[in-house]
Amino acid sequence: MRKRAIFEDVVSIMTHDSSTIKDQRGCDPEPFREKITDDMTDDAFLYQVRSYLASFGVIGHVSFGKKKAPNKGFLLRSTDDGLFVEGANEDTGLQVGDQILALDGSDLEQVASLHKDYFISKTPERHYREWADLVSQSTRVTLLREGVEKTIEVVPSREPIQDQIFWKRLDDEILYLRLDNFMDEGAIGRVYQECLPMMTEVKFLLIDVRQNGGGTDSLYIPLLHLGLEKDQGYDSLDGDDDGMEILYTERNVDLRLKDFEDWMQQEEISPETVKLLEDMKKDLLRHRGKGYVLYQQESEEFFPEVKGGHYPERIFVLSDIYCGSSGDNFVQMMKQFKKVTVVGRPTLGILDYSNCCTVDYGDYQLMFPTSRCLCVDQGKGMTDQGVLPDIEIPWTPSHFERDVDLDKCLELIHQGTVK
């Protein structure tokens, strides 16, 4: 498809098929339509489409990009006090701890003003993705590195920043587990096989999902079981789930069925994920074309055979602004357990609209949501708020020098104080 046709299709989807249509109408597409031509550059086209989509105010679960986009290879931390490099591959030219001061000679305040329609969120800490785009598109990046100001060119990386999935014993009583996604079934399954038995023997479990970009909910189920008190079942929990509705347009159903087919072809896919997808496929076929339909959970008790054990006595979940989608859900669910304390910063908060599907436009791809959380009707949505931690630790540059969040967990353990 040519660029103008792609844009018209995106507008059609966002006004007919996206589950945001009840709440988020977006701005008038006409000003963007006037700027789009079939022979414009890819970067200019991406900028216009993304600016249009930004007007819907939906973080993460509404996105548009090139399928073979170069790897940025860096992660930014956006704060009221400045823009910092949180992580970076060496070949990008950036280093962890760099503070970015200007792009192509313009300070960040000028850049933000010029591109104000490009930013999705109302909160600066959730602007790190858009800033990464703008940094990547800049010819000259001025930064402060170890007290010295310098100007460099940021180049694409050969590899994306690698997700970390591992566990380690901090001492005889403390086990640390880091999960940067709930997507890599092979790696997560191997880690669970190695350390799940130990988790039922240690007093303290630390689960680090600060950089968890999401995946599938089925991959964190084994960790939920650990939050139950001794002999406690899920039926004893006071759930505050407001429920959700799913928009079953004919196009949505066809797109999601195609996504499921691709997902099922993955190596090392778990039986739990296969069952989840099969159940969802049945719902898609049954409700195709019916519009919004209330999602009905199965009536039987959630894992009736599962009961809690004595250990771990306490669980600490480390959260941050980069934790989204299934990561949001994991933190939200873990907060229900009395033995769990969430430490760090609010999650990204993108669950108001989820269950996404993708549209293939050749070189480009659109992702949009098909479900809507009913909490939005109660004014309790998580957009621009995320899941709040029990103990909030504001981010400061001192986080570059030591793991402030982890240190806080260890301090609470040694003091014997929790929420």
Secondary structure, 3 states (H helix, E strand, C coil): CCHHHHHHHHHHHHHHCCHHHHCCCCCCCHHHHHHCCCCCCHHHHHHHHHHHHHCCCCCCCCEEEECCCCECCEEEEEECCEEEEEEECHHHCCCCCCEEEEECCEEHHHHHHHCHHHCCCCCHHHCHHHHHHHHHCCCCEEEEECCEEEEECCCCECCCCCCCEEEEEEECCEEEEEECCECCHHHHHHHHHHHHHHHCCCCEEEEECCCCCCECHHHHHHHHHCCCCECCCHHHCCCCCCCEEEEECHHHHHHHHHHHHHHHCCCCCCHHHHHHHHHHHHHHHHHCCCEEEECCCCCCCCCCCCCECCCCCEEEEEECCCCCCHHHHHHHHHCCCCCEEEEECCCCCCCCEEEEEEEEECCEEEEEEEEEEHHHHHCCCCCCCCCCCCEECCCCHHHHCCCHHHHHHHHHHHHCCCC
